[in-house]
Amino acid sequence: MSCHQGKPESDSGGRGGDRAETQFSFAFPEDTKTAYAAQLASVPFFVSGQSLGGGLSIAFGLRVQSATENPPMWKHLFAGEVLTAPLVTAGKIPAAPVLFLLRHVFAPLLKKREVRGHA
């Protein structure tokens, strides 16, 4: 890895002081890349996601687990997922009789019920 810092340039008009320009270049020698790749090939990993990213993480995990034909060579390293409020949706709408009961029986009962706190 190398870092190059440029020479300070003067502000036009001489007001305000100098500013420095810094350029970073991340160049690893090829043998270092190979050594890192060999070490990382045996490290388990987790996938993390929040909200929509959590939903995508779930989809990724299910796809990795179900990969039987041409599974990725790192499938055995997939250790799990860390999800924060993942976006999950219901796949099917409940049947018509269930919706009828929820709307016309249970919902009216819950509207009339008084909620009491603990004294």
N, C-alpha and C positions, 0 to 999 in steps of 0.2 A: 504494500500500500504506500502511496506517495502523496504528498501534499505540497502544493506550490503556492506561495504567497507572492502576489505581484507587488511592485513598487508603489508607494503612495502617489496619488495624482493630486495636483493642486486644484482647488476650486477655482472656477473662473471668477475673476475680480478680486481674488485674495481674501474674501470674507468667509468666515465659518470654519476654517481649518482644513486639515487634510482628511482624505478618506482612503482606506486600503481596499484593494480588490483581492479576494481570495478565491482560488480555483482548486477544487478537489478532484483528484483522479484516483479511482480505486482499481488498481491493476494488480492482480495476483499472478504470481508465476504459475505455469501450467502444472508443475509437480505439487504445488500447494493445493490447487483446485482438486487434483486427483486424491490427495490425502484427505481433504475435507469430505469429499464425496464418499470415500470409503468409510469414514467415521459416521457420517449421517445415514448411511445405508442400514445401520443397525439401531437407530434411535427411534423409539415409539413416538407418535405424535397425536395431538388432539386438534380438533377443529372447533373454533369458537365463533359464535354469532349472536347478534341481538336483533330482535324484531324480524324484519325481512331477511336479514343475514342468518338468523336462527332457523327460519324456514328453509333457506337454501342449504344450511348445514345439515338439517335433518334429511333433506333429499339426497345430499352427497353421501351421508352415512349409509342410507338405505341402498343406494346404488353400489357403493363399495362392498357392502355385506352380501348383496345378491349377485355380484359379479362371479359367474361360474365359467363362462366362456371367455377366454383371454383375460383372466383377472390381472390387475396391475401387480407388478412385482413387489410393491410395497404394501399390499393388502394386509399382510400379517403384522405390519407395524402400526396400523390404525388402532389407536387405543381408546378412542371415545370422543365425546363432544361436550363442550361447555356452552350451555345455552342460557341466555338472559331474555326473558319474555319473548319466546319465539312466536312467529306468526304461524298459527295453525288454524286451518279452516275445516269445517265439517264437509265430508265428501258427499253425503246425500241428505236431502230434506226428509224429515220424518213422514211416514204415511199419513194420509188424510184423516183417518180416525184419531190418530195421536194428536195431530194439530187441532182437531175439533175439541178434544178433551182439554187440551192446554188452554185454548182460547175461551171456551164457553163454560168450563167447569172449574178448573183450578185457578185461573186468573181472577174471576169474580170472587171466589172464596178468599183469596189473598188480599184483595182490595178492602174487604170488609173487616178483616182481622186487625185487631189493635196490637201494636208491638209494644211490649212492656220492658222496661229496663230492670236490672237487679237493684233491690233496695238495700 
